[in-house]
């Protein structure tokens, strides 16, 4: 079983999204955060269950979709590292390309 970790960026992204949702619906912000964490907990047992991120095409960078958001994660030996939580309507830019 893989260990699930979160980068500071991913936690900041999730926090920002939840703060935005909470302006109108605090309870839905809580529910959304719970769904995101449950989705990543599932990855501990099934790390390759997410799809390869289409913009990157790398087998080690995958995503799971939670409502309108993409939880982007990296596969490492014995670890699933959540990298970012990104709105599904936006394309992801590869930080390694100019």
C-alpha positions as CSV (number, residue, x, y, z in Angstrom):
1,X,0.0,0.0,0.0
2,X,1.3,3.4,-0.9
3,X,1.5,6.4,1.4
4,X,-0.5,9.5,0.4
5,X,1.2,12.9,0.9
6,X,0.2,16.4,0.0
7,X,2.5,19.2,-1.3
8,X,2.0,22.7,0.1
9,X,0.8,23.7,-3.3
10,X,-2.0,21.1,-3.3
11,X,-3.1,22.0,0.2
12,X,-3.1,25.7,-0.6
13,X,-5.2,25.0,-3.8
14,X,-7.7,23.0,-1.8
15,X,-7.9,25.6,0.9
16,X,-8.5,28.4,-1.7
17,X,-11.2,26.4,-3.4
18,X,-12.9,25.7,-0.1
19,X,-12.8,29.3,1.0
20,X,-14.4,30.3,-2.3
21,X,-17.2,27.7,-2.0
22,X,-17.7,28.6,1.7
23,X,-18.5,32.2,0.8
24,X,-21.9,31.0,-0.3
25,X,-22.2,27.5,1.2
26,X,-19.9,26.6,4.1
27,X,-21.4,23.1,4.4
28,X,-20.7,22.4,0.7
29,X,-17.1,23.5,1.2
30,X,-16.7,20.9,4.0
31,X,-18.3,18.2,1.9
32,X,-16.1,19.0,-1.1
33,X,-12.9,18.8,1.0
34,X,-14.1,15.4,2.4
35,X,-14.6,14.1,-1.1
36,X,-11.2,15.2,-2.2
37,X,-9.5,13.6,0.8
38,X,-11.5,10.3,0.3
39,X,-10.5,10.2,-3.4
40,X,-6.9,10.5,-2.5
41,X,-7.1,7.9,0.3
42,X,-8.4,5.5,-2.4
43,X,-5.1,6.0,-4.2
44,X,-3.2,4.5,-1.3
45,X,-4.5,1.1,-2.4
46,X,-5.0,1.7,-6.1
47,X,-2.3,4.3,-7.1
48,X,-2.7,3.8,-10.8
49,X,-6.5,4.1,-10.8
50,X,-6.3,7.7,-12.0
51,X,-5.9,8.6,-15.6
52,X,-2.7,10.0,-17.1
53,X,-2.9,13.8,-17.3
54,X,-3.6,14.4,-21.1
55,X,-1.6,17.7,-21.3
56,X,1.5,16.0,-19.9
57,X,1.3,12.4,-21.2
58,X,3.5,11.1,-18.4
59,X,2.6,7.8,-16.8
60,X,3.9,9.0,-13.4
61,X,1.6,12.1,-13.4
62,X,-2.1,11.2,-13.0
63,X,-5.4,12.7,-12.0
64,X,-8.7,11.9,-10.3
65,X,-11.7,14.1,-10.9
66,X,-13.8,15.3,-8.0
67,X,-16.8,17.2,-9.1
68,X,-15.4,20.0,-11.4
69,X,-11.8,19.7,-10.1
70,X,-8.8,17.6,-11.0
71,X,-6.6,16.3,-8.3
72,X,-3.2,15.9,-10.0
73,X,-0.8,13.5,-8.3
74,X,2.6,11.9,-8.9
75,X,3.4,8.3,-8.5
76,X,6.6,7.7,-6.6
77,X,7.9,4.4,-5.1
78,X,5.6,3.6,-2.3
79,X,4.1,7.1,-2.3
80,X,1.3,9.0,-4.0
81,X,2.1,12.7,-3.9
82,X,-0.8,15.1,-4.5
83,X,0.6,18.0,-6.5
84,X,-2.3,20.4,-7.1
85,X,-6.1,20.7,-7.2
86,X,-7.0,22.3,-10.5
87,X,-10.3,23.4,-12.0
88,X,-11.4,21.0,-14.7
89,X,-12.2,23.8,-17.2
90,X,-8.5,25.0,-17.2
91,X,-5.7,23.3,-19.0
92,X,-2.7,22.3,-16.9
93,X,0.6,23.9,-18.0
94,X,3.7,21.7,-17.8
95,X,6.1,23.5,-15.4
96,X,9.1,21.9,-17.2
97,X,8.2,23.5,-20.5
98,X,8.6,27.2,-21.3
